[in-house]
Every structure is written in structure tokens, then in C-alpha cells.
Amino acid sequence: MANILVIGGGPAGLSSAIFASSKKNKVTLIERNSSCGKKLLLTGNGKCNYWNEDQSLSHFHSDDASILEQIITPANLEETWEFLKRIGIIPYIKNGYYYPFSNQSFTMKEALLIECKKRNITIIENEKVEKIEKKETKFVVQTTSTTYIFDKVILASGSKAMPKTGSDGEGYTLAKSLGHTITNITPSLVQIILDFPELKKWAGIRAQAKVSLYEGNKKWKEETGELQLTDYGVSGICIFNLSRYVGRNPKNEFQLEINFLPFLDKNGLEFLETQNKLVKNRTIGELLESILHYKLVEILLKMCQIPYNAKWSELKPNKKEKLVELLTKNRIKVIGTKSFDTSQVCAGGVNLNEINPTTLESKKTKNLFIAGELLDIDGDCGGYNLMIAFLTGVLAGKGACEEVD
């Protein structure tokens, strides 16, 4: 039997506590907030998108992809899925995205806490771990109010994303104090800031679009989905999935290419020629407003210096080509991303080379295990980051459950 501490009451911490409690281990979980799962309640706009039917490794990211492949395996995903079923989570599936059937993050939080209670896991809230020291075979843990002694420690205290939920990056400090190196931490799944003179005018517009991140002629990544236009730049799931590349490469001169006609399977010029013949007696403004938001139409026509009331047939070839370019290949300079305050997760973290990929035990400090957002693993939008949290929680908890040497 081992005396095990879990630091952090998010999905990774709660999952690791549950698995660590086997073999009659005594498990204590310390959470700095007044209640566990504060950030979990916000996921998926409160609906908790916790899984995705597309489990391709391309949706997961790390500075060391070879070790990532050893952690996110089909067997580990299957075990994690079975665990979620065993605590009573029944999925509601929409477009391959999995939510609790209640469509409430509260359901997931309560299922985890009920399982912790069932296993007699001690949860201490409103307590912050300030220091950890390894003295011989024991961990001396100093909190805001007292000192504890433990045989093993599982670090699952979150990243720097959304600090209002308690994720202030202290976990990185604790990991460093125990010998670990931290790869560069940057915001991910976050809004992108653009250099564009019409930002205030297009703020509030939503449009279906294809967005591509370019550096010169090199295309880094492409996404399709709802684009939210803002007074600082752009937002939306399709943008979030591009943002990690901007954050990880701040010196690169990126451009965002926007295609406001993502449904086209032919040349944009041909499409507008066909539409003009099909929808008769329309001005170019009226023609475009049957497809796009009227404010966006005004902005694009102004950029082309085309009057709203002009007819398509009246436009010179160079004006037509310019309009098609702005509709389908509109490139705008990227300045950077928003901060950790609005990012859903962080890219970077504890170097995976310093972690046993099977047990998530530290190679630097024996009987220390690390799970969740602290690790250098992040995922795309679509439930992937909660998948990582649960999976690494399961692995760390199982790893800590082994006998103490």
C-alpha cells in the first residue's frame, strides 16, 4: 500500500486519483480552487466535448512525435474509453463529436467525483501546493497551510491556459524543481490577430470559409468551418486549429488566406459568370448578398473599388479578377495570437523525453508521475484535449499504483 498525492482536480487529476486508488493505496487529491473541475465545466461551451470518433494521431501535437505515438495508442484509447463508460458516461454523438448525453459538463464532473468518493479518495480543496522536495524515498509537500509526507506524487495541475480557472503555470515550476525541463509554452486553440484596415467594420460577421495559414508560398495548415470576424482579427474552431503554428513560430511572417466561397469546385470567375446569368437583373452587390453577409460584401467591393450598383457585365476584367481574388484567396498579414487568458490549452510543456511513455513516471525523479496539460501534448478542437487528459490520467494512475520500491 502506498500513500499517494495527486495535485490538481481537473479531468487528468481525478482520473489518475481513481486509478491510483487500487491495491488499497491511500490517495489524497489537493485542488487549489474551491471545487474540482472548474475548467472542465467550461469545455465545449459547457457541453463537454470529451471524445471524437476520428482518433488519428494527426490531431495530437508535441515537440516529440515519436514518444507521443507511444502514449496515444489504440490500446490506451480503448482502456480510457472503457473507463468513461464504467463511471456512467453515455455519449451523445454529433458529427463525430462526443458529449455526455445530458449535454452538460456537470455530468462528467459529478461522475468523476462520485467515483472518487466511492473509492474513499480524500479531496482537499482551497489548498495550494507551494513546494515539493524529494528526501530519500519520500516526498515532502508544503502547502499554504501545512506539510505532508507522501510515497508518490502525481502532478496534474494544468497549464497556463485560462488562468481564471486556476491554471497559472505553477505546475511547471514544481516540475522544474524536481529536475524537469519545460519546452516553450505558447497559447493554443486561441484567436488570431490580423493586420487589416477593415477589422472594425467586419466585427461580428460569421461566415463559412476555408482558411489556410501561409508563410510565403508554404502552406502550413488548412481548415474549413465557421469563421468569426472580430475587431482584432478572427476566431472560430477553424482558426483555433491554426493558432498553435502561429504561437510556436512567432518570428515567421505568416499570412492567413480566406476563401469565402469554400463550396466551389470550379474557378471563382466561372462561378460568378454562371450566377450572373442564372440570377438575372441583379447588381453585383445584390448578387453577392445572396451568398455573403451584406457588411462583408460592402467591405470587399470597397477594396476592389467596385460600386454596389454596378452590373457584372459592366466590370473590366481586372476588376473581376480582383474581386474573385478577395472572395477566394484573400490573404491578410498575421500579427500573432491572443494570450493565455483566452486560449483553451497550451502548446509545449514537460519534455516527453523525460517521461516513461508507458507509466508516465518521471525519468528525473523516481515515483513522480506527470499527467494532463503539463505534458508537452496538445490536441485540435473536437474533444482531443480531454481525450489526452483522461488517457494520461489513466496511465499515470496505473503507473503510481505499482508497488513502492
SEDRENRO-800650 format. One line per 4 residues: their letters; for each residue z, x, y of N, C-alpha, C. Coordinates in steps of 0.02 Angstrom, whole numbers. Layout:
residues N
A> Z X Y Z X Y Z X Y | ...
//
This chain:
residues 405
MANI> 0 42 -60 0 0 0 0 44 63 | -41 27 112 -47 65 173 -28 22 233 | -4 55 285 12 22 348 -46 36 395 | -86 -15 410 -150 -6 444 -149 -42 512
LVIG> -174 -7 563 -181 -36 630 -255 -48 644 | -270 -108 670 -337 -123 696 -330 -132 771 | -370 -96 809 -369 -101 882 -430 -141 905 | -418 -201 930 -472 -244 954 -477 -308 914
GGPA> -476 -364 949 -478 -429 916 -543 -466 924 | -598 -428 925 -664 -459 925 -688 -470 854 | -752 -487 845 -777 -501 777 -772 -441 730 | -784 -380 756 -778 -320 713 -705 -308 694
GLSS> -659 -314 743 -589 -303 729 -560 -354 681 | -575 -418 693 -548 -470 649 -576 -464 578 | -640 -448 572 -671 -440 506 -640 -380 470 | -632 -325 505 -603 -265 473 -531 -278 452
AIFA> -493 -315 493 -424 -331 476 -421 -371 411 | -466 -419 405 -467 -462 345 -481 -420 283 | -529 -376 285 -546 -336 226 -494 -281 214 | -464 -256 266 -413 -204 258 -349 -231 227
SSKK> -339 -298 231 -277 -328 207 -273 -335 131 | -326 -318 96 -325 -321 23 -278 -267 -4 | -264 -270 -69 -221 -221 -103 -151 -218 -72 | -128 -275 -45 -61 -281 -17 -48 -235 43
NKVT> -101 -213 76 -91 -173 136 -60 -214 192 | -19 -182 232 10 -214 290 -36 -200 349 | -63 -253 379 -112 -245 432 -86 -275 498 | -90 -235 550 -72 -258 618 -133 -251 663
LIER> -147 -303 700 -203 -302 747 -175 -307 818 | -195 -260 861 -173 -261 931 -233 -278 976 | -225 -329 1017 -277 -353 1062 -250 -352 1134 | -287 -322 1179 -264 -315 1247 -265 -380 1287
NSSC> -310 -427 1268 -314 -491 1303 -259 -538 1279 | -253 -595 1312 -203 -644 1294 -220 -681 1230 | -283 -675 1208 -304 -705 1145 -363 -666 1117 | -372 -669 1053 -428 -634 1020 -493 -672 1032
GKKL> -549 -636 1026 -614 -668 1027 -638 -692 1095 | -613 -663 1149 -632 -685 1216 -707 -677 1227 | -734 -619 1208 -806 -607 1216 -846 -647 1166 | -819 -657 1106 -853 -695 1055 -868 -766 1079
LLTG> -822 -795 1118 -831 -863 1142 -891 -870 1189 | -913 -814 1219 -968 -816 1267 -1036 -805 1234 | -1037 -783 1171 -1100 -765 1139 -1145 -825 1130 | -1210 -813 1139 -1259 -867 1130 -1246 -925 1176
NGKC> -1225 -910 1239 -1207 -963 1287 -1155 -1011 1259 | -1107 -982 1222 -1053 -1022 1194 -1070 -1054 1127 | -1131 -1041 1102 -1152 -1072 1039 -1147 -1023 980 | -1138 -959 994 -1126 -908 943 -1184 -897 895
NYWN> -1238 -868 921 -1294 -847 878 -1272 -785 840 | -1254 -795 776 -1222 -741 738 -1265 -709 684 | -1326 -734 674 -1368 -708 620 -1440 -723 636 | -1486 -688 599 -1557 -700 608 -1591 -691 540
EDQS> -1638 -734 525 -1672 -728 460 -1716 -666 456 | -1739 -641 513 -1778 -579 515 -1730 -520 519 | -1721 -485 464 -1671 -431 461 -1704 -362 463 | -1764 -358 490 -1798 -294 495 -1757 -244 535
LSHF> -1757 -182 511 -1720 -129 546 -1748 -116 616 | -1807 -140 630 -1837 -129 696 -1797 -164 751 | -1754 -211 732 -1714 -248 781 -1648 -212 796 | -1635 -157 762 -1573 -119 772 -1590 -50 799
HSDD> -1547 -23 842 -1564 39 876 -1505 88 876 | -1522 153 874 -1472 206 876 -1508 271 892 | -1471 319 917 -1500 386 927 -1510 422 862 | -1482 395 808 -1491 425 741 -1512 370 692
ASIL> -1577 356 690 -1603 302 649 -1592 314 574 | -1590 377 553 -1583 392 481 -1515 369 455 | -1462 377 495 -1396 355 474 -1390 279 482 | -1422 252 532 -1424 180 542 -1449 145 479
EQII> -1500 174 448 -1529 146 387 -1479 146 329 | -1432 191 330 -1382 194 277 -1325 143 288 | -1318 120 350 -1266 71 366 -1291 0 358 | -1349 -14 389 -1376 -82 387 -1424 -87 328
TPAN> -1395 -96 270 -1434 -101 208 -1436 -173 184 | -1485 -191 142 -1487 -259 115 -1422 -279 80 | -1392 -232 43 -1330 -247 7 -1273 -261 55 | -1268 -221 109 -1215 -232 158 -1225 -297 197
LEET> -1287 -313 212 -1302 -376 246 -1283 -435 200 | -1299 -429 136 -1283 -483 89 -1208 -493 83 | -1170 -438 79 -1097 -444 74 -1068 -476 137 | -1094 -457 194 -1070 -485 257 -1085 -560 261
WEFL> -1145 -578 240 -1165 -649 239 -1119 -690 194 | -1103 -663 135 -1059 -698 89 -989 -705 118 | -966 -655 154 -901 -658 187 -899 -716 237 | -950 -722 278 -952 -776 328 -953 -844 294
KRIG> -987 -850 238 -986 -912 200 -917 -927 174 | -881 -875 150 -815 -885 120 -763 -907 171 | -773 -890 234 -724 -914 284 -745 -981 314 | -797 -1011 285 -813 -1080 301 -869 -1091 351
IIPY> -906 -1038 369 -959 -1046 418 -1022 -1073 384 | -1043 -1132 407 -1105 -1164 384 -1156 -1158 441 | -1215 -1132 427 -1262 -1119 482 -1304 -1180 503 | -1317 -1182 567 -1370 -1224 594 -1426 -1176 613
IKNG> -1485 -1186 586 -1539 -1137 595 -1594 -1166 640 | -1610 -1128 692 -1663 -1148 738 -1708 -1089 753 | -1771 -1094 733 -1820 -1041 744 -1797 -974 716 | -1762 -976 660 -1738 -915 628 -1672 -890 656
YYYP> -1645 -922 708 -1580 -903 737 -1526 -946 704 | -1471 -914 685 -1416 -948 651 -1357 -958 698 | -1331 -1020 700 -1272 -1037 738 -1224 -1073 692 | -1158 -1074 708 -1114 -1118 670 -1139 -1190 677
FSNQ> -1131 -1230 625 -1159 -1297 626 -1131 -1339 684 | -1072 -1322 707 -1041 -1357 764 -1075 -1339 830 | -1115 -1284 830 -1145 -1257 891 -1092 -1233 940 | -1035 -1211 914 -980 -1189 956 -955 -1121 933
SFTM> -949 -1073 980 -920 -1008 963 -848 -1015 940 | -814 -1067 965 -744 -1079 947 -737 -1085 871 | -787 -1115 838 -785 -1123 765 -779 -1055 730 | -819 -1006 753 -818 -940 723 -750 -906 735
KEAL> -727 -910 797 -663 -879 814 -607 -908 771 | -603 -973 765 -549 -1004 727 -554 -988 653 | -615 -985 627 -623 -968 555 -595 -899 541 | -608 -852 586 -582 -783 577 -506 -781 584
LIEC> -480 -816 634 -407 -815 645 -369 -851 589 | -397 -905 563 -365 -940 507 -362 -894 446 | -416 -856 434 -416 -810 377 -364 -754 388 | -358 -731 449 -307 -680 465 -237 -707 451
KKRN> -225 -768 472 -159 -799 461 -145 -807 387 | -196 -829 351 -190 -838 279 -171 -773 244 | -193 -716 271 -181 -651 241 -120 -615 272 | -82 -652 313 -21 -625 343 -33 -563 386
ITII> -89 -564 421 -104 -509 467 -65 -521 532 | -29 -471 554 8 -476 617 -38 -463 676 | -41 -511 721 -83 -504 781 -38 -499 842 | -44 -445 879 -5 -434 940 -53 -437 999
ENEK> -45 -486 1042 -89 -495 1100 -55 -472 1164 | -95 -465 1216 -70 -440 1281 -38 -371 1274 | -68 -330 1233 -42 -262 1221 -101 -214 1222 | -94 -160 1259 -148 -111 1265 -128 -45 1233
VEKI> -171 -19 1190 -160 47 1161 -180 100 1212 | -133 143 1230 -145 193 1281 -157 263 1253 | -131 276 1193 -137 344 1166 -129 343 1090 | -168 384 1056 -161 392 983 -158 467 968
EKKE> -109 487 929 -104 557 907 -98 559 832 | -133 606 802 -127 616 730 -76 672 718 | -20 654 686 32 703 670 41 706 595 | 15 761 567 12 770 494 -28 713 464
TKFV> 1 670 424 -38 617 391 -30 549 426 | 6 547 481 20 484 514 -13 481 584 | -24 420 607 -48 408 675 10 382 717 | 22 416 772 73 393 820 35 357 876
VQTT> 48 292 883 10 250 929 56 226 985 | 38 245 1045 77 225 1104 41 167 1140 | 77 112 1149 50 54 1185 87 47 1252 | 71 -4 1289 103 -17 1353 177 -30 1347
STTY> 200 -49 1286 271 -67 1280 310 -29 1227 | 276 2 1179 313 33 1125 272 86 1089 | 302 117 1039 268 168 997 268 144 925 | 211 150 892 205 130 822 184 190 779
IFDK> 198 185 715 175 235 666 133 199 614 | 73 226 601 28 195 552 -2 248 507 | -22 226 446 -56 270 399 -130 277 417 | -159 221 440 -231 220 455 -243 179 518
VILA> -298 195 551 -316 159 612 -390 141 609 | -405 78 627 -474 56 635 -485 42 709 | -530 80 739 -547 71 810 -604 21 815 | -592 -36 847 -644 -87 855 -634 -122 923
SGSK> -624 -81 974 -603 -108 1039 -660 -123 1087 | -722 -122 1064 -778 -142 1106 -804 -87 1150 | -857 -104 1188 -892 -54 1229 -873 -63 1303 | -920 -49 1347 -910 -59 1419 -945 -121 1445
AMPK> -979 -157 1401 -1017 -216 1422 -970 -274 1437 | -985 -310 1490 -946 -368 1511 -871 -351 1517 | -853 -305 1562 -784 -284 1569 -735 -341 1584 | -760 -397 1610 -715 -453 1624 -684 -482 1560
TGSD> -713 -465 1503 -685 -488 1440 -637 -437 1410 | -624 -383 1446 -577 -332 1422 -610 -270 1395 | -677 -269 1393 -714 -211 1368 -723 -160 1425 | -673 -116 1433 -676 -69 1488 -694 2 1467
GEGY> -711 11 1403 -731 78 1380 -673 121 1357 | -612 94 1354 -554 133 1333 -561 157 1261 | -598 120 1221 -608 140 1152 -643 207 1146 | -690 220 1192 -724 284 1192 -675 340 1207
TLAK> -629 328 1253 -578 379 1270 -534 394 1210 | -514 341 1174 -472 351 1115 -511 389 1061 | -575 372 1052 -616 406 1001 -624 480 1019 | -635 495 1083 -642 564 1105 -578 603 1094
SLGH> -521 571 1105 -457 605 1096 -444 624 1023 | -480 590 978 -473 603 906 -532 644 879 | -568 677 924 -619 726 904 -691 704 907 | -704 643 928 -773 618 926 -811 632 990
TITN> -877 639 982 -922 644 1040 -955 576 1050 | -968 560 1113 -997 496 1131 -1066 507 1160 | -1117 476 1130 -1184 482 1159 -1186 442 1224 | -1235 455 1265 -1241 424 1331 -1235 348 1327
ITPS> -1190 319 1366 -1179 247 1365 -1218 215 1422 | -1261 166 1406 -1301 131 1457 -1301 56 1443 | -1310 15 1495 -1314 -57 1485 -1375 -75 1442 | -1367 -126 1399 -1423 -151 1360 -1419 -227 1357
LVQI> -1474 -259 1341 -1480 -332 1345 -1456 -354 1414 | -1492 -331 1464 -1472 -340 1533 -1534 -352 1576 | -1524 -377 1636 -1580 -393 1682 -1612 -328 1708 | -1676 -333 1725 -1714 -276 1751 -1727 -287 1826
ILDF> -1717 -234 1865 -1727 -236 1937 -1797 -210 1953 | -1833 -246 1995 -1902 -229 2012 -1910 -213 2087 | -1962 -176 2102 -1982 -163 2171 -2044 -206 2185 | -2031 -264 2215 -2084 -313 2225 -2069 -353 2289
PELK> -2116 -356 2336 -2101 -386 2401 -2089 -462 2400 | -2109 -496 2346 -2104 -569 2344 -2044 -594 2303 | -1994 -551 2292 -1938 -569 2249 -1901 -632 2273 | -1888 -635 2338 -1851 -693 2365 -1891 -757 2356
KWAG> -1957 -752 2361 -1999 -812 2356 -2005 -837 2284 | -2003 -791 2236 -2012 -814 2167 -1945 -827 2132 | -1889 -815 2165 -1824 -826 2134 -1816 -899 2112 | -1793 -907 2051 -1782 -974 2023 -1838 -1000 1980
IRAQ> -1895 -966 1980 -1952 -987 1939 -1942 -965 1866 | -1959 -1008 1820 -1960 -992 1749 -2031 -1000 1724 | -2053 -953 1683 -2122 -955 1658 -2126 -925 1589 | -2167 -955 1547 -2182 -923 1482 -2229 -865 1495
AKVS> -2212 -807 1468 -2251 -747 1484 -2247 -696 1428 | -2295 -651 1430 -2293 -591 1389 -2276 -533 1436 | -2224 -496 1419 -2203 -441 1463 -2207 -375 1423 | -2232 -323 1455 -2240 -258 1423 -2212 -204 1468
LYEG> -2175 -158 1438 -2147 -102 1476 -2193 -42 1468 | -2218 -17 1525 -2265 39 1526 -2236 99 1562 | -2255 158 1540 -2246 220 1577 -2315 252 1581 | -2348 242 1639 -2418 263 1642 -2459 221 1595
NKKW> -2496 253 1549 -2536 217 1500 -2499 206 1434 | -2438 230 1430 -2399 223 1369 -2361 157 1369 | -2374 115 1319 -2337 52 1312 -2276 64 1268 | -2216 53 1296 -2154 63 1259 -2137 5 1213
KEET> -2142 -55 1240 -2125 -115 1200 -2154 -176 1234 | -2167 -228 1193 -2195 -290 1218 -2155 -349 1189 | -2143 -399 1231 -2106 -459 1210 -2140 -520 1240 | -2130 -577 1207 -2156 -640 1233 -2099 -691 1233
GELQ> -2094 -730 1287 -2042 -781 1291 -2035 -808 1362 | -1980 -842 1374 -1969 -870 1440 -1945 -815 1488 | -1981 -808 1542 -1966 -759 1593 -1931 -794 1651 | -1874 -767 1671 -1838 -795 1729 -1847 -747 1788
LTDY> -1877 -773 1841 -1891 -733 1901 -1832 -740 1949 | -1808 -684 1975 -1747 -684 2016 -1758 -647 2081 | -1707 -648 2124 -1713 -613 2188 -1704 -538 2183 | -1689 -513 2124 -1684 -441 2113 -1737 -415 2064
GVSG> -1766 -461 2025 -1815 -441 1976 -1828 -494 1924 | -1810 -480 1861 -1824 -525 1806 -1767 -527 1755 | -1763 -584 1720 -1712 -593 1669 -1743 -633 1612 | -1703 -649 1562 -1727 -686 1503 -1725 -642 1441
ICIF> -1726 -674 1383 -1721 -638 1320 -1776 -585 1312 | -1837 -602 1332 -1892 -554 1326 -1879 -492 1369 | -1846 -500 1425 -1829 -444 1469 -1771 -405 1439 | -1721 -440 1414 -1663 -406 1384 -1685 -357 1329
NLSR> -1734 -377 1290 -1757 -334 1235 -1797 -273 1258 | -1816 -272 1321 -1849 -213 1350 -1799 -168 1387 | -1743 -197 1406 -1698 -163 1454 -1667 -99 1427 | -1655 -95 1361 -1622 -34 1335 -1665 28 1347
YVGR> -1731 20 1347 -1775 77 1356 -1773 101 1429 | -1765 54 1475 -1757 73 1546 -1691 109 1556 | -1638 81 1528 -1572 111 1536 -1566 179 1504 | -1598 189 1447 -1593 252 1410 -1637 306 1441
NPKN> -1684 286 1483 -1731 335 1512 -1736 325 1587 | -1680 337 1623 -1678 321 1695 -1726 363 1738 | -1749 420 1713 -1794 463 1752 -1867 444 1742 | -1881 402 1693 -1950 382 1681 -1975 333 1735
EFQL> -2038 338 1753 -2067 294 1802 -2100 235 1765 | -2060 184 1754 -2083 126 1715 -2115 74 1761 | -2161 36 1730 -2189 -23 1761 -2185 -80 1712 | -2172 -139 1739 -2171 -200 1698 -2237 -236 1707
EINF> -2272 -247 1652 -2334 -285 1656 -2321 -357 1633 | -2338 -405 1676 -2326 -475 1661 -2392 -511 1650 | -2397 -546 1594 -2454 -589 1580 -2430 -661 1583 | -2448 -697 1638 -2426 -765 1647 -2468 -815 1606
LPFL> -2517 -790 1570 -2559 -833 1527 -2556 -805 1456 | -2498 -803 1424 -2491 -770 1359 -2526 -806 1302 | -2546 -868 1314 -2579 -908 1262 -2653 -890 1254 | -2680 -850 1301 -2752 -836 1299 -2772 -794 1239
DKNG> -2825 -814 1207 -2854 -773 1154 -2923 -749 1175 | -2938 -756 1239 -3002 -733 1265 -2992 -705 1335 | -3045 -679 1364 -3044 -649 1431 -3020 -700 1483 | -2976 -677 1529 -2950 -722 1580 -3002 -750 1625
LEFL> -3053 -711 1640 -3107 -734 1683 -3145 -791 1649 | -3158 -783 1585 -3192 -836 1547 -3150 -899 1545 | -3085 -891 1538 -3040 -949 1535 -3043 -989 1599 | -3039 -955 1656 -3040 -990 1720 -3109 -1022 1734
ETQN> -3162 -988 1712 -3229 -1017 1718 -3232 -1082 1678 | -3206 -1081 1617 -3207 -1140 1574 -3164 -1196 1603 | -3103 -1178 1627 -3059 -1228 1657 -3091 -1260 1718 | -3125 -1221 1758 -3156 -1248 1818 -3211 -1298 1801
KLVK> -3245 -1287 1747 -3297 -1334 1725 -3266 -1396 1694 | -3210 -1386 1659 -3177 -1441 1623 -3140 -1487 1671 | -3101 -1457 1717 -3061 -1496 1765 -3099 -1496 1831 | -3137 -1546 1843 -3185 -1546 1899 -3152 -1564 1966
NRTI> -3184 -1541 2018 -3166 -1558 2086 -3094 -1538 2104 | -3074 -1480 2081 -3008 -1453 2098 -3015 -1390 2140 | -2968 -1381 2186 -2965 -1317 2221 -2935 -1266 2173 | -2939 -1202 2190 -2911 -1151 2146 -2836 -1159 2141
GELL> -2804 -1180 2196 -2732 -1193 2195 -2714 -1249 2147 | -2751 -1303 2151 -2739 -1361 2106 -2753 -1342 2034 | -2804 -1303 2023 -2822 -1281 1956 -2765 -1241 1924 | -2736 -1195 1963 -2683 -1152 1936 -2617 -1190 1929
ESIL> -2606 -1239 1973 -2543 -1277 1969 -2539 -1322 1908 | -2596 -1332 1874 -2593 -1369 1811 -2567 -1325 1754 | -2558 -1260 1770 -2535 -1213 1719 -2469 -1180 1739 | -2462 -1163 1804 -2406 -1123 1827 -2365 -1159 1881
HYKL> -2304 -1135 1892 -2261 -1161 1944 -2295 -1153 2012 | -2289 -1204 2054 -2326 -1203 2118 -2306 -1144 2162 | -2242 -1124 2160 -2221 -1067 2201 -2254 -1002 2178 | -2261 -995 2112 -2294 -936 2084 -2367 -936 2103
VEIL> -2399 -994 2102 -2469 -999 2122 -2477 -977 2195 | -2432 -999 2238 -2435 -980 2309 -2430 -904 2318 | -2385 -873 2280 -2375 -801 2286 -2436 -763 2263 | -2464 -782 2205 -2522 -747 2177 -2584 -754 2221
LKMC> -2594 -814 2247 -2652 -824 2291 -2645 -785 2356 | -2583 -782 2382 -2571 -743 2443 -2586 -669 2430 | -2565 -643 2372 -2576 -573 2356 -2651 -558 2350 | -2690 -608 2331 -2763 -599 2325 -2800 -616 2389
QIPY> -2762 -643 2437 -2793 -667 2500 -2845 -720 2486 | -2825 -767 2442 -2869 -823 2425 -2837 -887 2452 | -2873 -926 2493 -2845 -990 2518 -2832 -1039 2461 | -2779 -1077 2467 -2761 -1127 2416 -2817 -1177 2405
NAKW> -2851 -1195 2459 -2903 -1248 2455 -2972 -1221 2437 | -2977 -1157 2424 -3043 -1129 2405 -3063 -1154 2336 | -3127 -1159 2324 -3153 -1178 2258 -3169 -1115 2219 | -3161 -1119 2154 -3175 -1061 2110 -3246 -1035 2121
SELK> -3293 -1080 2127 -3363 -1061 2135 -3376 -1024 2201 | -3330 -1032 2249 -3339 -1001 2314 -3313 -929 2316 | -3273 -910 2266 -3242 -844 2267 -3291 -789 2248 | -3286 -733 2283 -3327 -675 2266 -3301 -644 2201
PNKK> -3344 -607 2164 -3324 -577 2101 -3261 -535 2106 | -3254 -496 2160 -3195 -452 2165 -3131 -493 2174 | -3135 -551 2207 -3076 -594 2215 -3057 -626 2148 | -3107 -646 2110 -3094 -675 2044 -3061 -624 1998
EKLV> -3087 -562 2000 -3060 -510 1958 -2988 -492 1977 | -2974 -491 2043 -2907 -477 2067 -2858 -531 2045 | -2879 -594 2050 -2836 -649 2030 -2821 -646 1955 | -2872 -634 1915 -2862 -629 1843 -2814 -571 1826
ELLT> -2821 -516 1862 -2777 -459 1851 -2704 -477 1865 | -2692 -512 1920 -2623 -532 1936 -2596 -585 1889 | -2640 -625 1860 -2619 -676 1813 -2602 -647 1744 | -2640 -596 1724 -2634 -572 1655 -2610 -499 1647
KNRI> -2617 -459 1699 -2597 -389 1695 -2563 -367 1760 | -2514 -406 1779 -2480 -396 1842 -2427 -341 1834 | -2440 -281 1858 -2394 -225 1850 -2350 -216 1912 | -2284 -211 1898 -2235 -205 1952 -2189 -146 1937
KVIG> -2173 -108 1987 -2130 -49 1978 -2059 -69 1958 | -2032 -35 1908 -1963 -46 1886 -1917 3 1921 | -1863 -23 1949 -1813 20 1982 -1758 40 1933 | -1737 -7 1891 -1684 7 1843 -1659 -58 1813
TKSF> -1597 -57 1791 -1567 -117 1762 -1504 -136 1801 | -1481 -197 1788 -1416 -217 1814 -1361 -177 1777 | -1299 -185 1798 -1244 -143 1774 -1211 -171 1711 | -1159 -136 1689 -1119 -158 1632 -1089 -227 1643
DTSQ> -1079 -246 1707 -1047 -310 1722 -1085 -369 1693 | -1151 -363 1689 -1191 -420 1663 -1226 -404 1597 | -1218 -343 1572 -1251 -326 1509 -1214 -358 1450 | -1250 -380 1400 -1219 -410 1342 -1190 -358 1295
VCAG> -1222 -300 1291 -1198 -246 1248 -1213 -179 1283 | -1193 -125 1250 -1210 -58 1274 -1253 -23 1222 | -1296 21 1246 -1331 67 1202 -1293 133 1204 | -1291 169 1148 -1252 230 1144 -1183 215 1114
GVNL> -1144 269 1105 -1077 260 1077 -1057 319 1034 | -1009 307 989 -985 360 945 -1043 385 902 | -1054 450 902 -1109 481 866 -1105 465 791 | -1159 436 765 -1159 416 694 -1156 475 647
NEIN> -1174 535 670 -1168 594 628 -1096 611 611 | -1050 583 650 -979 597 640 -943 543 601 | -982 498 571 -955 441 534 -983 440 463 | -941 426 414 -964 415 346 -1000 347 344
PTTL> -1064 344 329 -1101 281 334 -1081 229 282 | -1047 251 230 -1026 204 177 -961 170 194 | -913 207 222 -847 181 236 -831 175 311 | -873 205 352 -863 210 425 -799 249 441
ESKK> -778 292 395 -722 336 409 -746 395 451 | -704 416 498 -719 473 541 -723 537 499 | -772 578 515 -775 645 485 -733 695 524 | -709 673 582 -669 716 625 -594 707 614
TKNL> -573 645 600 -502 630 590 -494 586 529 | -461 612 479 -453 576 416 -413 512 426 | -434 458 392 -402 393 394 -410 356 461 | -458 380 501 -480 343 561 -547 312 544
FIAG> -554 248 561 -616 211 548 -640 180 614 | -705 176 623 -733 150 686 -785 96 671 | -778 40 706 -823 -17 694 -844 -50 759 | -897 -89 754 -919 -131 810 -956 -93 864
ELLD> -949 -117 926 -987 -91 982 -972 -19 1000 | -916 8 977 -900 78 991 -951 125 960 | -981 104 905 -1030 146 871 -1096 147 909 | -1134 200 899 -1200 206 930 -1250 163 891
IDGD> -1239 98 896 -1284 48 866 -1288 -11 913 | -1348 -33 929 -1356 -95 967 -1417 -132 940 | -1418 -197 952 -1473 -237 925 -1508 -277 978 | -1564 -307 959 -1601 -352 1003 -1563 -417 1011
CGGY> -1586 -459 1057 -1561 -528 1061 -1580 -565 997 | -1539 -612 978 -1556 -652 919 -1504 -650 865 | -1442 -632 881 -1389 -629 832 -1377 -561 802 | -1418 -512 822 -1415 -446 789 -1351 -408 806
NLMI> -1325 -416 865 -1265 -379 883 -1203 -407 849 | -1201 -472 838 -1145 -500 798 -1153 -480 725 | -1215 -476 700 -1225 -452 632 -1196 -382 625 | -1210 -338 674 -1183 -270 673 -1107 -272 674
AFLT> -1078 -314 717 -1005 -318 723 -973 -338 657 | -999 -391 627 -970 -415 564 -980 -364 508 | -1041 -337 503 -1057 -290 449 -1014 -227 454 | -1009 -198 514 -969 -137 520 -894 -152 512
GVLA> -874 -212 531 -805 -232 519 -789 -235 445 | -835 -264 407 -827 -267 334 -823 -197 304 | -869 -152 324 -870 -85 296 -806 -46 314 | -785 -50 377 -725 -14 399 -663 -41 364
GKGA> -659 -106 359 -601 -136 325 -598 -117 252 | -655 -118 218 -657 -96 148 -639 -22 142 | -666 18 188 -652 90 187 -578 105 195 | -546 69 241 -475 79 255 -432 53 198
CEEV> -460 11 155 -422 -19 101 -411 29 43 | -447 85 42 -438 134 -11 -369 165 -6 | -345 194 -62 -279 223 -64 -270 281 -15 | -211 287 14 -195 342 58 -186 406 18
D> -221 459 38 -213 523 3 -145 554 18
//
